[in-house]
Amino acid sequence: MINWFKYSSPQTFFPLAGEMVPWFFALAVAFGAAGLYIGFFVAPTDAQQGEAYRIIFIHVAAAWMSMFLYLVMAFWAGVGLVFNTRLSAMVAQALAPTGALMTFIALWTGALWGKPTWGTWWVWDARLTSELILLFLYLGFIALQAAIDEPRRADKAGAVLALVGAVNVPIIYFSVKWWNTLHQGASVSLMAAPTMAKTMLWGMLMMALAFWMYALGAVLVRVRSILLERERHTDWVASYLGRLR
């Protein structure tokens, strides 16, 4: 059996993360190519929206990831806050830029989709507005940590913001049910059968996997950089940097 607690130490996590990064990026490319091919060349044209609907293969995957990554970030920030674990706080810090990127992509592609379908780039819809708030929460988390010089104090302050902001995620998800919004309801749900063609669903799932693999790879790269910065005075970092010279 694998002793996973062994990798909770920065010294043992660092080389493992380095070995996993290329695999995650390779899977991201593979899943992304498959998802884009299905979405743009195999999936049928939508009867109501025409070809414009194909933006969903990027938009929906990015929106899913934007919410999921925030919850993961809040979880690890909370673990770091409660148990005072260094690596947990570093993982939370590494997740924030990728989560912000996914949120920006979701908003940007949503605007591209909204123009031909709603006739406008933006409306103060409950789903759109709460997603915009999510972007501000990510940026606020990044800015707050950058504004505090002492890493441990920055981790604690960021954790509080992340945990408080987590309440926005269910608001985003259930906004189309709680309020009368322009944004359409979920086409994919754990509680009901999908309301789209199977090829559309497969294309969307492939893109979601691609975004997930990319997020894992990018976060691991960023965690390694944070580890080198924060642990630069330790013997194992000095030994690692010495081997690179």
Secondary structure as UniProt FT lines:
FT   HELIX           4..8
FT   HELIX           10..37
FT   HELIX           38..42
FT   TURN            47..49
FT   HELIX           51..55
FT   HELIX           56..83
FT   HELIX           86..118
FT   HELIX           126..147
FT   HELIX           151..165
FT   TURN            166..167
FT   HELIX           168..178
FT   TURN            190..191
FT   HELIX           198..230
FT   TURN            231..233
FT   HELIX           235..244
//
